[in-house]
Amino acid sequence: MDMKIDAAKVEHMLDEAGGADKQRLDSILDRAESFKGLSPEDVAALLTTDSGPHIERMFKIAGSIKEEIYGERIVMFAPLYVSDYCVNKCRYCGFSCDNKFSRRRLSMDEIKAEAEILERMGHKRLAVEAGEDPVNCPIDYILDAIKTIYSMKADTGEIRRVNVNIAATTGDNYKKLRDVGIGTYILFQETYHEPTYSELHESGPKKDFDYHLTSFDRAMRSGIDDVGGGVLFGLYDWRFEVLGLMLHNRHLDETYGAGFHTISMPRLCPAEGMDMSSYRILSDEDFKRVVATVRIAVPYTGMIISTRESPAMRKELIKLGISQISGGSSVEVGGYAARQAGGEQFELADGRPAIDVLRWLMDESLVPSFCTACYRKGRTGDRFMSLAKSGNIKNVCLPNALMTLCEYMMDYGDDAFRNQAGALIEKNIPKIKNEKMRELTKGSIKRIKNGERDLYV
C-alpha cells in the first residue's frame, strides 16, 4: 500500500502525546540512549514536552549518537541547478511560474563547464536540481545531464556520484533514473499538512498532494534503493512536520525494508515573490530541537544541512546530528560559471568557498569526507541499513573519509592546507578500531600520496 497521511490523525497523535509525565519521558530517553531509534509515538511525546531537563537530555543524546555512529566525519556535496523552468505556482519558491525573470536551461556543454568547475573544487558528489517543466526540462534532458556529468573528468578528479532532486514522476521514469546510475533520489514533501500544502501550491502538477506523497513508493518499486526525504520547515508547525517525516520513514521501512537514506533539514529562507511574515518561522532554539529529535529517532539516517544556514548555526547543528553539508554552493542555474545576482531559488546564508568550509571543519577537528564507496560497493537500501544498524558501517566510513581527505589535500590543497589535513589524518588513524582496516588505511594513504587515486573499501 502506498503512503497515506491523515492530518487529523497526526494532530490527534500530538494531542494524545502532549503532557507526557516524567516517567514516560525518562523511559523514552533511556531507550534512545541505546541508539535503536524511536517509534513515531515516542517522537510525538518528545515533540510536545516543555520539560527543560528532558529537552537538554535530548540534546546530549543526539550529540552522543552523532559522536558514536558518525564520529568526526562530515560528508561534503554540492548542488548543481540545471534548469529553473517551472510550471508550478508555489508561494514560497523563487522558481514559481508567476515570478518574472529570464529563465534558462543549461546546454550539455554548459553542464560540462559547471561540472568541471565543481570537479576542480574537489567535489565528488553532486545533487542535480531542476524545476518542473515537462516541455523545457523533460526526463530525457535530466538523464542526458547525468550521463554528461558522469562522463566528465578534470585533471585531478571526477564526479563519482550524482544524486537527483527533481519533481515527483512516474514509475517508468524512476526506472530510467535507476538505469542511468543515480545515487539517492531526493524529494521534499515541503509540508505533510495537506490543507497547508493545498493552499501553498496554487497550480501545476505539484498541487497533487497524494501523487507527491507517494513518489518514493513508485521510486522504490522501480528499483531505486536510496531515497531522501525532507520538509521545508516554516510552512506549517514543526512538530507536525517532524512526526510526518517519522511516519513516512516507518512506512518505507516496513514496506520496502529501508527508510530514508537521508533527511534534509531546510529552513524557510526569503525568496523572490514571497512574504516571510505569512509563515511559521522557526527560532534557532526550535530548529536545534528539530535536528536533535530527528537524530534520536533515526540514528542511522544521514542528515543534511545546506548553505541556507549560517556558519554559526551549521556548527551547532553538526554537534546535534548533522552528517552531510554542502560547501561553496550556488543555487543559480549556471551559477558556478558566473556567480551573478538574480534568478536564485532562495537566499544563501553561507557563501564561503568550498575550501574555506573545509578549513573551518578541520579547525573544529572534523573530517571532511568525499566518500562515495557505499554506492559503488552496493551498500545501498536495506543492505546499507543492516550494516549500519549492526554497527559495522563505521569500520569502513572513517577509513574512506581519511582516504578521500588525503586525495583532496594532495590535489587541491596548498602547503598550509596539507599540513592541517595531514595532521588531522594522523590524529584519526588510531581511531580505526579494526587493526586490519587501520593498516590498510595507512597503506592506502601512502599510495595516494604516491599518486594513486580513488582508493576505498
Buried (B, 14 or more C-beta within 10 A) or exposed (E): EBBEBEBEEBBEBBEEBBEBEEEBBBBBBEBBEEBEBBEBEBBBBBBBBEBEEBBEBBBEBBBBBBEEBBBBBBBBBBBBBBBBBBBBBBBBBBBBBEBEEEBBBBEBEBBBBBBBBBBBBBBBBBBBBBBBBEEBBEBEBBBBBBBBBBEBEBEBBBBBBBBBBBBBBEEEBBBBBBEBEBBBBBBBBBBBBBEBBEEBBBEBBBBBBEBBBBBBBBBBBBEBBBBBBBBBBBBBBBBBBBBBBBBBBBBBBEBBBBBBBBBBBBBBBEBBBBEEEEBBBBEBEBBBBBBBBBBBBBBBBBBBBBBBBEBEBBBBBBBBBBBBBBBBBBBBBBBBBEEEEEBBBBBBBBEBEBBBBBBBBBEEEBBBBBBBBBBBBEBBBEBBBBBBBEEEBBBBBBBBBBBBBBBBBBBBBEEEBBEBBBEBBEEBBEEBEBEEBBEBBBEBBEBBBEEEBBBBB
